[in-house]
Amino acid sequence: MLVGTSNLTKNIDEACVNELEIPLIVMMENAVNAAMKNLDTEKNYSYTIVCGTGNNGGDGLGIARKLSILGKKVDVFLVGKKEKLTECSSINLKILENMGLKPVFLNEDNKELLIHSLEKTDSCVDAIFGTGLKRDIVGVFYSIIECMNKFAKKIYSIDVPSGLDSDNGKVKGISVKADRTISFEFFKRGFLEYIADSYTGEVVIEEIGVPEFIKNKFHNGEYIVDKNEIYKYIRPKERNAHKGSFGKVSIIAGSKGFYGAAKIATESAVKTGSGLVTLISDFNVQEKLCTVLTEAMTVNYSEKERIDKLIKNSNAIGIGPGMGDNSKTLNIVEYILNNANCPVIIDADGINCLKNNKEILKNKNIEKLITPHPVELARITGYSIEYINNNRIDAAKEAARSLKSIILLKGNRTVITDGYTTYINSTGNSAMANGGMGDCLTGIITSLVGQGISLFDSAVVGAYLHGYTGDIIAKDKYTVNATDIIDKIPYIMKKFENKEY
């Protein structure tokens, strides 16, 4: 699914009108028809429609017409002056008036009419402002939105909750708090910001007839991961396949007192389907885990010849979980980057030890994936945590370009980017918010790379599978641990292989 900005909306509208010669009123009617599918007309009998004077208001006026034709009781309100209506909005207003539906033009003196309507109708349709809003909301617009939030039983916002900046998710003074937002053609970038969740409610994306080549012409390479694409990356277990067919991967993890990180990362690689998995660690960790990791091999740092061979023959290497932020870890990371012939996935302390040594990353030609949470990204980039949390996509893209690495920024709606193409993950939940989840993700991604999937695609698919598995488990469990994911992921991958998701 495409992610887009207000500028993308503007460019697409102009291209449809000027290049394809689709009248804007046709596009508006398509939007009206798409919105109608999501207004719960089988449940609701009466609606309050609140419109602005722009094209978003025109959508609302068209919806009022459609609802009236269905026999619904409709109260229509307009905020703003009639002479400021756009051409398409004026057309829809004229049709409504010809049908005998005359909207009330709202101001501070008659807003009691709106309150009375909101109190007696089943739901409200918000069509005041669309994607182009950049100024703060004041005056009558402010008080109207305040009334809607206070008195409406349920609110459906058309394209964007009025007052929410569709590019950054910030509130422009005040915003409608929608129960459902019906948006068109692509997921608005601002909806991805954490603050927007309180205003968008459920987000539904509807197509309104924009050709794919027009969207691709202006799109900025940002997507939400599509579940229907994941199955393509799950390799079938062909009859003549053997363990060598599914890759050799090395996991470098653990230190004294941090055995769990090494165990989780290694076992998740095994369960995700790698043919051969080897844990490389210090002797203390090897001693604790060599009899526990029954399906993986182990080697300790003193076995240098064996390690050299493993590193050169690995199809993927994951490094960092539980290693400690110290010079020893830094030396190991540098050694791996200098000697590996395959993609390297760097997590946890593998990232932390690079905070003053970023040149190690920049000068290496092998593909690298860095998987920080916001605090780790702050350490390695110098960005503030506040900036990262408020600008997750841009912060990740900037870091990817600067560090010449793919970045997987963890958190709600994990961001995966190479600095140019960006995917936002839609799976995962707060039941998974506990130790070991990042180690588990590292093992999953390392395994997928080892099986022959590109590093970027492995990050996208791995993040999706990790979160999706957690979502399935969370239906029955209050807390989802890394071991739960490890146990369940082979079954989830089988469902995707069989297209049973």
Secondary structure, DSSP 8 states (H G I E B T S, - for coil): -BEE-HHHHHHHHHHHHHTS---HHHHHHHHHHHHHTTS-TTT--EEEEEE-SSHHHHHHHHHHHHHHHTT-EEEEEEES-GGG--HHHHHHHHHHHHTT---EEE-TTTHHHHHHHHHHSSEEEEES--TT--S---HHHHHHHHHHHHH-SSEEEESS-TTB-TTT--BSS-----SEEEEESSEEGGGGSGGGHHHH-EEEEE--S--HHHHHHH--SEEE--HHHHGGGS----TT--GGGG-EEEEE---TT-HHHHHHHHHHHHHHT-SEEEEEE-HHHHHHHTTT-TTSEEEETT-HHHHHHHHHH-SEEEE-TTS-SSHHHHHHHHHHHHH-SS-EEE-THHHHTTTT-THHHHT--S-EEE---HHHHHHHH---HHHHHHSHHHHHHHHHHHHTSEEEE-STT-EEESSSSEEE-----GGG-STTHHHHHHHHHHHHHHTT--HHHHHHHHHHHHHHHHHHHHTT-SS--HHHHHHHHHHHHHHHHTT--
